[in-house]
Amino acid sequence: MHFFGRSTELKWMKRTIKLDSQMCVYGPSGVGKSLLIFHFLRQNGYKFISKDYSELNGIDEKIMESYSVIHWNCDAHFPDGQSVLNKFPNHFHIFECQRNVSRLGMPTLYIEPLSKKEALIYLTEVDGDLSNEEKHLLYQKSGGNFKYIKKLILEELNSIEVDETKAVSPSAKRIFKYCALLNRPVTRDELEQLNSTWESDLHEVKERFLLRVVEEDSYQVTSFMRQVYLFNKTPEEVTKAYQWLMGLKLIWNTGNPLEELTVSLFSKDIESFEEVLRSFHFDEINALDNELLIALKTSALDLRSVIGQSLQLERFLMHIMYTLGEKTEAVLIGRERAEELSRKGSLNLDEQSHVYEYIRCLNRLQKHDEAYFICKQVAGASKGIYATLFLIEMGISRGSKEYEKALSAFQRAVDSTSGQSGNEWLKAKAFASFEMARIYDWRREFPKAIEFYESAKELFYSIKSPRYVLVISLNISWIYLKIMNWKQFEVSQKQLFSIAGEQCNNYVLAGAHLIQSIYHRYFLEPGKSVHHAQLCRRNLNDKAPLEAQFDLLDIEFSTYFLIGSRDLAKKSLEQMKNLVGEESPLRLQQRLKSFELRFSSVELNVEDFEQKWRESWGDEEVAHNQLFEFLQLGIYRVSETAEEDLKKYPLGQLRLIEFDLVKSMQETEDEFTWSLLADFESILHGTSEAMAEKVALNMLQFHLQGESNRDFLDNAKLELIRWGCDEQVKRPLKAWIEGAERNCDPRDLSIWKKSAIGDRHRWSGWFNKFFKAKTEEFSMTTNEGSHFSSAPLIIDQGVTLRTDFNELYLDGNLHNAFLKRHHLRKIIGELMKAYPNALEKEALASLVWGEEYDPIIHDARIYTSVQRIRKHLGDSDYVQSLESGYRWDPRKPFCLVKSESQNTALLKRTQKLILQELENRKRRGEIWVSRSQIQQVTQCSDATLKRELSYLLGQNRIQRQGRGRAIVYSV
């Protein structure tokens, strides 16, 4: 049953075993990787298999009973994955992250969730009583994931124990089963159907069902309570619901203060309400939806009209009203009592807490002077924890100039709580540490901020305040993003998503996705950045703080602007304008101006842009910081001081290399630096989106290789099609391609003249006049046959072997492991020549070693060589073992490049590189080349370079002029 629909995966795993190779099995959590591995190991014996998540469940433990397990965490480092396999050949490995798995260089098998068809068949086999509607709903909820199917059916339904001996109606049983599948409380219609048999023998079934929901998710119970409160409208029904909820309270035994507070408020039990409220963290209310908040406010106002004034009740009402956005009403509720208490000589804890909540409301309404006046009056009349909290409010309510006073107050609060016991003292110390961390965070003293955040998090754990634990985790993750500590950032994000998912805190999840979006934008992954921005929007409702909504639009705009999608960026900018008005904070208005300027920057040159940017901010320091933020995305290099910071992440490196390339070409017209090009290409490698740089890169390589090799021109066209931005941004690159095809200057074309000034300024630096390159003839042997070409072809997917330079390329990248292994290259070359036929051992012994075949000598030699080839290529499928010998796998593309020129046939690799570099530079108009320029290409020592140059001089292949360091060479 567990291996339904996995026949193909088992087949591939068996095939890997027969080839005596390893395989990495990976996929999303819960799709059944461990079950599949366990089943496979029991039937086929052990081979190395890995999976990509860390929490060990029951299946992993069963595997551990039979096999030794090595657990690699995200911090594990090993330079060569194959050495790990050789060192631990008989172990089962579990990896926490895909990064470690990718270093092993082995074949992978991706396990997908079940398709809809397979999932529906599987659900029918699991439970034949399910209707088609229930099956489809269950598939939509689980996505074909075995883990969730098991959770929703095998565990959920078994937890509903119905006494079959009682007369339970089939319709009622169907309701409970249906609700269990969907993992939610009953709806209004279902509740009405159950109400008709409320006093019947279904009471036990209801009780157990609700108990199961309570134990699983306390938030669902609160939602269910809201349903009961709203659905029962008559006084008799409301009273009945209150009594039922109070009875249910005895069943819960969960100790959740929010639920106890809600029940006591609905039931008008003022004693229980005030008792719970004394130890209640008001910020827990922020997680509730507006409908339930309105119901709580209505009940609290009704209770206030009955019992009169109550400190705890008024404090509760102030917080509820402020959460609902009724800020002025919240202040009016608490003003009379707060002013009365501020004139007293001394205050107890309840009175201090009431005044403190009132002061917080004033500060949130920006009424700092009034809040400061109340603080000053009550601070002297208060003792203990709230006295320190008043001092804190005095510090932060006066703005940034009072940070030192606030820090001093926080430190006194921490010192005064040291050695004290009790929940209230721990809460005071936790809040003081939290506020100290926030101030250090604002002042960019990040090490101290992290220290106090961690201290506060431990304290909030101890007093069971999960919301503040989440907020602190979110702030710590922000800090690691700011200081670009990527290792700690990944760890903090993993913990944050785990805790936020468990607590169902949408606001913190939105913040976590927002941070992830920024992270992926820094690392040239705009697709992932937009994806996380969309996930952030799903978790962030319209009631979220203004700055949080603006930050989200900031990320969306910046990401769309990065990939050149000006239409989408413009939509995000319009949403920002609708969000920010004249009454909005000044910093948001300034940020909006900067985004408007950024959007119009393509119409400005460098000097005008920098001048207007600084004018829009006014403050030189702030302008510099914002200018640096623009550099992370941007078009122009206008600040040299940001270089070190830009080097810390790929996007910054990309910009610096691009600017250096432009500068190099502008200064020397026809000069092109191969090392910069290689660095540029390596950073772009692996990005999923087609960036403008890919188009420009292919065009530069096209000019370098000459019109005889038009592959780069075709690649540029293809990248331009893939690149999903608006036509205005594409115009200068289209002009470049059209100019290359028509053999004219692209700046003379109309499409170039219609493009934006800023875009023209950027790409004109890339244009260069290269001479037409004429290269020697090459013969190409591929899977499809042989042909001749004027330039060597390095294929992007598969293996390329160049016999003239003794080089082997894997997926377009030079493989250094084969440079000094002549016999391995020779075997690969002979297999490519013989393709599609196989070569017997006798033929290999003769062709590779020039010896007559001897089984005692050559069997082991050939077998060892083939195994080494498989190991270095990272896939055993490249060389197939057949009864007739060895053959190149038909599914693996290859290209055997052989030079037809006899002039360089007897030269060494370094000598060929020297001649090639001198000829290429001469074609571009650079007649004489220095030794240092040649060494950048050959990458050899000074002694080796001098020896090879002397040999070529002796053979009259090159010429020299000058003396000492001024010596230059030419062909």
MARLOMAR-516894 format. One record per residue (C-alpha): x, y, z; residue in one letter. Coordinates in steps of 0.02 Angstrom, whole numbers, padded with zeros to 5 digits, always signed. Layout:
// MARLOMAR-516894
XYZa ...
END
This chain:
// MARLOMAR-516894
+00000+00000+00000m +00139+00122+00045h +00229+00092-00120f +00080+00128-00231f +00136+00213-00392g +00322+00189-00356r +00363+00050-00479s +00466+00165-00591t +00570+00228-00444e +00605+00051-00383l +00656+00002-00558k +00784+00143-00569w +00852+00100-00397m +00875-00083-00447k +00961-00028-00606r +01084+00076-00505t +01124-00075-00396i +01166-00181-00548k +01288-00047-00609l +01376-00052-00439d +01346+00133-00415s +01272+00252-00285q +01113+00353-00295m +01041+00502-00199c +00853+00492-00167v +00777+00662-00129y +00611+00752-00130g +00489+00853-00022p +00462+00800+00157s +00324+00672+00174g +00317+00598-00001v +00376+00428+00062g +00564+00428+00034k +00604+00334+00195s +00468+00205+00165l +00532+00177-00011l +00713+00163+00048i +00668+00043+00189f +00569-00068+00070h +00711-00065-00056f +00847-00105+00071l +00754-00255+00139r +00734-00330-00034q +00897-00285-00120n +01035-00266+00009g +01124-00107+00057y +01190+00033-00054k +01227+00216-00014f +01067+00317-00018i +01036+00490+00055s +00886+00598+00095k +00871+00783+00125d +00787+00815+00293y +00851+00798+00470s +00710+00745+00586e +00721+00556+00613l +00552+00471+00612n +00504+00290+00639g +00560+00231+00468i +00733+00307+00492d +00748+00219+00659e +00708+00053+00576k +00845+00085+00450i +00964+00127+00592m +00928-00042+00671e +01004-00131+00521s +01132-00006+00455y +01256+00117+00525s +01196+00296+00499v +01299+00454+00479i +01204+00618+00501h +01277+00768+00408w +01211+00938+00461n +01212+01100+00359c +01382+01149+00430d +01468+00989+00373a +01611+01018+00251h +01701+00894+00142f +01804+00945-00010p +01773+00789-00113d +01608+00697-00103g +01680+00539-00178q +01807+00527-00038s +01662+00523+00085v +01587+00375-00007l +01753+00285-00010n +01784+00317+00174k +01611+00259+00230f +01560+00131+00099p +01436+00036+00208n +01338+00174+00291h +01169+00255+00268f +01190+00445+00256h +01059+00575+00300i +01084+00756+00246f +00998+00911+00312e +01021+01016+00155c +01029+00990-00032q +01193+01087-00040r +01291+00944+00039n +01207+00816-00074v +01249+00915-00230s +01435+00907-00188r +01436+00719-00201l +01414+00723-00389g +01309+00563-00398m +01150+00516-00493p +00991+00579-00411t +00814+00512-00405l +00676+00637-00368y +00523+00568-00277i +00367+00665-00323e +00198+00667-00234p +00063+00556-00309l -00029+00621-00461s -00214+00657-00443k -00262+00495-00530k -00147+00389-00421e -00201+00481-00263a -00387+00450-00296l -00354+00264-00325i -00250+00257-00166y -00386+00344-00065l -00514+00219-00128t -00405+00075-00068e -00376+00157+00101v -00558+00198+00137d -00696+00140+00022g -00827+00243+00114d -00759+00409+00051l -00865+00502-00075s -00791+00575-00234n -00808+00751-00161e -00712+00700-00005e -00575+00619-00109k -00551+00774-00215h -00550+00887-00062l -00425+00774+00023l -00311+00774-00129y -00318+00964-00137q -00269+00975+00046k -00131+00845+00042s -00064+00875-00134g -00036+00688-00153g +00086+00687-00006n +00090+00521+00090f +00128+00609+00254k -00029+00714+00249y -00137+00574+00183i -00081+00468+00330k -00113+00611+00450k -00285+00653+00383l -00350+00475+00363i -00253+00341+00455l -00228+00444+00614e -00372+00567+00611e -00512+00443+00580l -00444+00317+00703n -00447+00449+00840s -00638+00463+00827i -00700+00320+00933e -00885+00294+00900v -00980+00167+01002d -01062+00060+00867e -01184-00012+00994t -01271+00156+01011k -01399+00220+00887a -01289+00344+00796v -01366+00409+00636s -01266+00381+00475p -01279+00566+00431s -01198+00617+00596a -01058+00491+00573k -01029+00561+00399r -01016+00739+00469i -00882+00690+00595f -00786+00589+00467k -00795+00731+00341y -00732+00858+00470c -00590+00743+00517a -00535+00731+00336l -00532+00920+00318l -00451+00944+00488n -00572+01080+00545r -00723+01109+00659p -00899+01088+00593v -00983+01225+00491t -01143+01317+00531r -01256+01197+00435d -01169+01049+00514e -01186+01127+00685l -01373+01152+00659e -01390+00971+00608q -01299+00918+00766l -01403+01036+00874n -01558+00939+00826s -01487+00788+00919t -01391+00886+01052w -01462+00789+01199e -01462+00622+01112s -01340+00480+01119d -01221+00579+01005l -01157+00679+01154h -01011+00561+01183e -00961+00567+01001v -00965+00759+01001k -00864+00767+01159e -00728+00655+01090r -00724+00743+00924f -00705+00915+01005l -00575+00848+01125l -00473+00785+00977r -00484+00956+00893v -00431+01043+01053v -00280+00933+01078e -00226+00957+00899e -00248+01143+00871d -00303+01266+01004s -00335+01401+00874y -00470+01293+00796q -00558+01283+00964v -00561+01473+00973t -00634+01475+00798s -00763+01345+00849f -00811+01449+01001m -00836+01598+00887r -00952+01494+00778q -01056+01439+00926v -01068+01618+00988y -01121+01688+00819l -01238+01548+00764f -01346+01546+00923n -01441+01710+00921k -01584+01694+01048t -01547+01724+01234p -01595+01545+01275e -01476+01475+01145e -01336+01592+01199v -01357+01539+01381t -01355+01357+01326k -01196+01386+01225a -01112+01471+01374y -01154+01325+01487q -01091+01203+01357w -00929+01301+01335l -00901+01303+01524m -00929+01115+01526g -00808+01097+01383l -00680+01195+01484k -00671+01048+01605l -00630+00932+01460i -00494+01042+01383w -00363+01041+01520n -00247+01131+01398t -00205+01281+01508g -00220+01401+01361n -00249+01575+01438p -00330+01644+01280l -00464+01510+01278e -00494+01524+01465e -00508+01712+01447l -00632+01696+01303t -00742+01570+01394v -00746+01672+01554s -00789+01830+01457l -00929+01746+01358f -00999+01671+01517s -00987+01839+01611k -00882+01758+01747d -00793+01916+01806i -00691+01829+01942e -00618+01701+01822s -00594+01837+01691f -00492+01950+01806e -00392+01803+01873e -00341+01747+01699v -00307+01926+01643l -00177+01955+01779r -00059+01828+01698s -00115+01857+01519f +00000+01927+01383h -00106+02049+01285f -00004+02030+01127d -00077+01855+01107e -00239+01942+01054i -00155+02005+00895n -00164+01831+00818a -00356+01828+00821l -00463+01871+00671d -00570+02029+00669n -00735+01937+00682e -00687+01858+00848l -00610+02021+00910l -00775+02112+00878i -00868+01975+00972a -00747+01992+01119l -00764+02181+01120k -00954+02170+01118t -00955+02047+01263s -00831+02154+01361a -00937+02311+01337l -01093+02216+01390d -01003+02153+01545l -00941+02330+01585r -01119+02397+01578s -01172+02265+01705v -01031+02269+01832i -00972+02448+01811g -00788+02499+01810q -00654+02366+01821s -00468+02398+01799l -00434+02232+01715q -00586+02245+01601l -00543+02423+01545e -00364+02372+01512r -00427+02227+01407f -00545+02343+01311l -00405+02467+01274m -00299+02333+01194h -00444+02256+01096i -00497+02425+01026m -00322+02473+00977y -00298+02305+00890t -00459+02337+00791l -00392+02508+00738g -00504+02607+00856e -00358+02704+00929k -00451+02859+00988t -00587+02755+01072e -00453+02653+01160a -00377+02810+01237v -00549+02875+01291l -00587+02710+01379i -00434+02724+01491g -00408+02912+01508r -00520+02951+01657e -00454+02809+01766r -00272+02839+01713a -00278+03024+01758e -00358+02981+01924e -00224+02851+01964l -00082+02968+01913s -00130+03082+02059r -00121+02943+02190k +00025+02927+02308g +00058+02743+02273s -00008+02614+02151l -00031+02427+02163n +00013+02309+02019l -00163+02311+01941d -00165+02501+01943e +00010+02513+01871q -00032+02392+01730s -00187+02495+01685h -00086+02657+01675v +00051+02570+01576y -00073+02508+01444e -00144+02684+01430y +00031+02758+01405i +00069+02630+01268r -00090+02683+01177c -00037+02866+01187l +00135+02827+01116n +00059+02729+00972r -00048+02881+00932l +00112+02987+00928q +00053+03085+01082k +00226+03075+01160h +00215+03234+01264d +00056+03177+01351e +00129+03003+01379a +00289+03079+01449y +00188+03186+01571f +00091+03035+01637i +00253+02934+01650c +00335+03070+01752k +00188+03076+01872q +00168+02890+01904v +00350+02834+01901a +00380+02902+02075g +00220+02823+02142a +00262+02651+02073s +00380+02518+02136k +00455+02363+02058g +00427+02306+01881i +00306+02437+01816y +00414+02578+01883a +00551+02518+01766t +00426+02499+01624l +00372+02680+01649f +00554+02732+01638l +00567+02634+01476i +00417+02725+01402e +00494+02890+01457m +00650+02844+01361g +00574+02786+01197i +00429+02909+01193s +00547+03056+01173r +00619+02992+01011g +00793+02940+00958s +00880+03076+01059k +00829+02987+01220e +00906+02818+01176y +01042+02834+01307e +00913+02867+01444k +00810+02720+01383a +00962+02605+01385l +01001+02659+01562s +00822+02624+01615a +00825+02454+01532f +00987+02407+01619q +00914+02458+01788r +00762+02352+01750a +00870+02200+01712v +00975+02229+01868d +00823+02252+01980s +00747+02087+01922t +00905+01984+01949s +00878+01856+02086g +00690+01889+02092q +00565+01747+02071s +00390+01746+02003g +00310+01761+01832n +00291+01951+01841e +00476+01978+01876w +00527+01862+01735l +00409+01954+01619k +00485+02122+01668a +00661+02058+01639k +00611+01983+01471a +00532+02145+01410f +00680+02248+01470a +00805+02135+01379s +00696+02138+01224f +00687+02328+01220e +00875+02343+01250m +00905+02227+01102a +00790+02333+00992r +00885+02492+01033i +01053+02411+00997y +00976+02347+00835d +00921+02524+00786w +01095+02589+00827r +01171+02451+00718r +01268+02377+00864e +01222+02203+00806f +01329+02091+00920p +01251+02169+01076k +01079+02162+00997a +01094+01975+00963i +01158+01945+01141e +01006+02030+01221f +00885+01953+01094y +00945+01779+01141e +00928+01818+01327s +00752+01885+01302a +00703+01735+01197k +00751+01614+01336e +00650+01715+01462l +00497+01720+01350f +00512+01532+01327y +00510+01511+01516s +00352+01616+01539i +00267+01531+01389k +00248+01682+01276s +00270+01607+01101p +00228+01766+01007r +00378+01861+01074y +00489+01710+01041v +00433+01722+00859l +00460+01910+00848v +00635+01894+00923i +00679+01752+00803s +00620+01862+00660l +00728+02008+00718n +00882+01897+00737i +00858+01833+00560s +00847+02014+00498w +01012+02054+00583i +01103+01907+00502y +01035+01965+00334l +01098+02142+00364k +01274+02086+00413i +01274+01954+00273m +01316+01809+00388n +01239+01680+00270w +01281+01528+00376k +01191+01591+00531q +01054+01665+00422f +01008+01494+00352e +01004+01419+00527v +00896+01560+00596s +00775+01551+00449q +00754+01364+00469k +00712+01385+00653q +00597+01532+00617l +00491+01442+00487f +00479+01291+00602s +00418+01390+00753i +00304+01506+00652a +00221+01356+00568g +00188+01272+00735e +00113+01430+00811q +00012+01475+00654c +00073+01656+00665n +00037+01730+00494n +00121+01896+00530y +00288+01816+00576v +00275+01697+00427l +00251+01850+00317a +00408+01927+00390g +00506+01766+00364a +00453+01757+00181h +00497+01941+00160l +00674+01908+00224i +00689+01758+00109q +00635+01866-00037s +00774+01992-00002i +00899+01849+00019y +00858+01773-00152h +00864+01945-00234r +01041+01969-00168y +01091+01800-00241f +01025+01830-00417l +00869+01722-00397e +00728+01841-00441p +00604+01700-00475g +00621+01635-00297k +00619+01814-00233s +00451+01850-00315v +00384+01683-00254h +00424+01723-00072h +00354+01898-00093a +00190+01821-00150q +00191+01703+00000l +00221+01854+00111c +00069+01940+00035r -00039+01788+00072r +00008+01794+00256n -00003+01984+00271l -00181+02052+00281n -00241+02231+00255d -00236+02263+00443k -00047+02242+00446a +00060+02393+00495p +00088+02521+00359l +00276+02497+00356e +00258+02308+00339a +00147+02329+00185q +00268+02457+00114f +00418+02342+00143d +00330+02205+00044l +00298+02322-00102l +00479+02379-00088d +00541+02201-00115i +00420+02167-00258e +00467+02329-00347f +00654+02301-00324s +00644+02122-00387t +00540+02166-00540y +00657+02310-00577f +00806+02193-00563l +00743+02073-00696i +00689+02215-00810g +00501+02192-00793s +00456+02376-00791r +00269+02347-00811d +00259+02245-00651l +00377+02365-00563a +00262+02508-00612k +00112+02418-00535k +00205+02397-00371s +00252+02581-00376l +00070+02631-00401e +00021+02525-00251q +00153+02616-00148m +00079+02784-00200k -00095+02728-00147n -00027+02668+00019l +00076+02823+00066v -00014+02989+00089g +00026+03161+00157e -00010+03103+00335e +00108+02954+00321s +00276+02958+00412p +00409+03064+00327l +00528+02916+00305r +00397+02825+00200l +00369+02979+00092q +00557+02992+00063q +00570+02808+00019r +00427+02830-00106l +00520+02975-00188k +00676+02868-00204s +00577+02729-00289f +00501+02851-00412e +00675+02915-00452l +00740+02738-00470r +00601+02697-00594f +00640+02851-00700s +00829+02829-00688s +00840+02747-00859v +00804+02920-00931e +00948+03002-00837l +01136+02999-00857n +01249+02957-00710v +01281+03135-00651e +01099+03191-00658d +01041+03034-00571f +01164+03051-00427e +01124+03236-00404q +00935+03210-00401k +00955+03061-00286w +01047+03163-00156r +00926+03309-00175e +00778+03195-00142s +00850+03139+00025w +00934+03298+00085g +01041+03210+00215d +01212+03161+00146e +01233+03007+00257e +01057+02942+00223v +01080+02975+00038a +01240+02873+00035h +01156+02725+00121n +01010+02730+00001q +01129+02748-00145l +01219+02591-00088f +01051+02501-00084e +01025+02555-00263f +01196+02488-00309l +01141+02316-00250q +01012+02316-00389l +01065+02454-00499g +01128+02520-00660i +01271+02636-00615y +01430+02625-00514r +01430+02795-00431v +01517+02757-00267s +01689+02677-00250e +01674+02661-00061t +01545+02522-00074a +01660+02397-00161e +01704+02292-00009e +01521+02275+00040d +01470+02234-00138l +01596+02091-00145k +01504+01997-00007k +01366+01928-00118y +01351+01875-00302p +01246+02022-00361l +01375+02146-00299g +01518+02045-00375q +01425+02042-00540l +01407+02231-00542r +01590+02261-00500l +01651+02143-00637i +01531+02222-00762e +01597+02396-00722f +01778+02336-00737d +01740+02259-00907l +01663+02419-00971v +01807+02522-00904k +01935+02405-00983s +01852+02410-01153m +01826+02599-01150q +02009+02632-01110e +02090+02515-01237t +01953+02501-01370e +01987+02321-01426d +02053+02246-01264e +01953+02107-01185f +02003+02021-01022t +01968+01834-01021w +01985+01819-00833s +01847+01948-00805l +01738+01861-00932l +01761+01694-00844a +01717+01770-00675d +01566+01855-00749f +01504+01694-00829e +01532+01591-00671s +01421+01706-00569i +01283+01701-00699l +01292+01511-00709h +01142+01425-00632g +01021+01571-00626t +00847+01522-00682s +00796+01690-00758e +00864+01756-00924a +00957+01914-00874m +01014+02052-00988a +01195+02011-00946e +01176+01840-01028k +01131+01923-01192v +01276+02044-01181a +01396+01905-01130l +01353+01800-01282n +01374+01952-01395m +01548+01987-01325l +01597+01806-01352q +01526+01814-01528f +01636+01963-01570h +01786+01878-01492l +01764+01716-01589q +01719+01804-01751g +01573+01781-01870e +01636+01607-01914s +01560+01547-01749n +01381+01608-01742r +01329+01497-01596d +01350+01641-01473f +01242+01752-01582l +01105+01619-01584d +01122+01600-01395n +01101+01788-01375a +00940+01783-01477k +00876+01638-01373l +00914+01725-01209e +00827+01882-01271l +00670+01780-01307i +00677+01696-01136r +00706+01859-01046w +00531+01911-00991g +00543+02101-00978c +00460+02242-01074d +00518+02294-01246e +00590+02462-01193q +00728+02379-01092v +00764+02254-01232k +00790+02384-01368r +00978+02419-01350p +01019+02233-01345l +00907+02201-01495k +01002+02338-01585a +01166+02254-01542w +01108+02087-01614i +01037+02169-01770e +01200+02266-01795g +01300+02105-01785a +01188+02020-01914e +01195+02169-02034r +01381+02202-02000n +01350+02384-01951c +01366+02494-01797d +01213+02462-01686p +01214+02644-01630r +01163+02695-01807d +01001+02593-01799l +00832+02671-01762s +00791+02543-01626i +00947+02600-01532w +00900+02783-01544k +00725+02746-01477k +00790+02661-01319s +00806+02749-01151a +00956+02860-01118i +01007+02763-00963g +01001+02597-01055d +01105+02667-01197r +01233+02731-01073h +01249+02561-00993r +01265+02452-01148w +01368+02569-01258s +01517+02528-01147g +01501+02346-01197w +01509+02378-01385f +01678+02346-01461n +01749+02329-01633k +01829+02159-01651f +01917+02097-01806f +01846+01946-01891k +01928+01794-01816a +01996+01661-01932k +02034+01499-01844t +02101+01334-01904e +01986+01195-01961e +01923+01070-01833f +01839+00901-01853s +01692+00868-01737m +01630+00694-01691t +01464+00689-01596t +01321+00566-01564n +01246+00619-01730e +01403+00598-01838g +01558+00695-01894s +01578+00866-01976h +01705+01006-01997f +01700+01178-01916s +01805+01335-01917s +01799+01347-01726a +01796+01217-01587p +01627+01179-01508l +01610+01157-01320i +01438+01081-01285i +01338+01141-01133d +01270+00968-01087q +01382+00816-01093g +01568+00783-01120v +01683+00877-01240t +01859+00810-01273l +01987+00922-01360r +02133+00818-01419t +02235+00969-01474d +02242+01045-01299f +02222+00883-01200n +02067+00958-01116e +01903+00879-01062l +01748+00983-01028y +01598+00921-00927l +01437+01020-00957d +01537+01163-01032g +01662+01177-00889n +01845+01123-00895l +01873+00964-00792h +02047+00979-00714n +02050+00797-00656a +02088+00738-00835f +02229+00861-00878l +02369+00745-00820k +02281+00577-00848r +02327+00540-01028h +02268+00359-01032h +02094+00407-00964l +02074+00538-01102r +02137+00410-01228k +02005+00282-01175i +01866+00413-01186i +01927+00469-01357g +01933+00292-01427e +01757+00254-01360l +01693+00413-01444m +01777+00366-01610k +01703+00190-01604a +01527+00250-01559y +01396+00174-01576p +01497+00013-01575n +01581-00062-01422a +01769-00089-01401l +01834-00256-01340e +01972-00267-01211k +02094-00325-01346e +02061-00166-01446a +02079-00053-01294l +02245-00131-01245a +02313-00101-01419s +02241+00075-01448l +02276+00148-01275v +02437+00064-01218w +02501-00006-01384g +02520-00180-01309e +02456-00353-01350e +02310-00403-01239y +02355-00504-01084d +02207-00545-00967p +02317-00550-00813i +02384-00375-00845i +02251-00282-00943h +02088-00341-00862d +02126-00255-00697a +02204-00105-00786r +02053-00076-00899i +01927-00104-00758y +02017+00019-00643t +02030+00150-00780s +01844+00137-00823v +01796+00152-00640q +01904+00308-00623r +01821+00385-00776i +01650+00353-00699r +01705+00426-00533k +01775+00586-00608h +01625+00611-00723l +01508+00582-00575g +01394+00460-00666d +01419+00275-00702s +01309+00284-00857d +01438+00373-00966y +01532+00210-01000v +01425+00054-01020q +01490-00121-00980s +01429-00247-01111l +01469-00428-01149e +01564-00372-01304s +01666-00241-01208g +01638-00057-01168y +01532+00073-01256r +01488+00257-01236w +01308+00275-01172d +01195+00332-01317p +01095+00442-01198r +01249+00544-01150k +01294+00681-01277p +01477+00700-01323f +01589+00799-01440c +01764+00745-01493l +01861+00896-01558v +02017+00864-01661k +02124+00995-01747s +02157+00964-01931e +02307+01082-01932s +02477+00996-01935q +02570+01153-01880n +02533+01128-01695t +02519+00939-01687a +02685+00912-01597l +02673+01060-01478l +02635+01051-01292k +02474+01120-01219r +02556+01276-01146t +02643+01312-01311q +02477+01299-01404k +02394+01417-01280l +02533+01545-01308i +02515+01538-01497l +02325+01547-01487q +02330+01700-01373e +02456+01793-01482l +02354+01756-01640e +02189+01811-01560n +02263+01974-01499r +02342+02009-01669k +02171+01987-01753r +02102+02117-01634r +02239+02240-01679g +02356+02210-01531e +02521+02163-01615i +02637+02152-01463w +02590+02063-01301v +02681+02065-01135s +02732+01910-01037r +02610+01950-00895s +02464+01957-01018q +02512+01787-01086i +02529+01715-00911q +02348+01763-00871q +02293+01637-01004v +02419+01497-00977t +02408+01502-00785q +02584+01427-00770c +02738+01477-00670s +02865+01606-00728d +02998+01473-00757a +02882+01366-00863t +02824+01516-00965l +03004+01573-01000k +03052+01396-01054r +02904+01378-01174e +02930+01552-01248l +03114+01512-01277s +03067+01351-01367y +02945+01442-01482l +03076+01576-01517l +03200+01440-01564g +03073+01364-01684q +03044+01536-01765n +02858+01526-01722r +02857+01692-01626i +02964+01850-01620q +03024+01961-01477r +03075+02142-01452q +03131+02249-01304g +03236+02210-01151r +03206+02165-00970g +03029+02195-00910r +02987+02285-01072a +03002+02126-01176i +02848+02093-01284v +02805+01951-01403y +02711+01929-01567s +02678+01795-01698v 
END
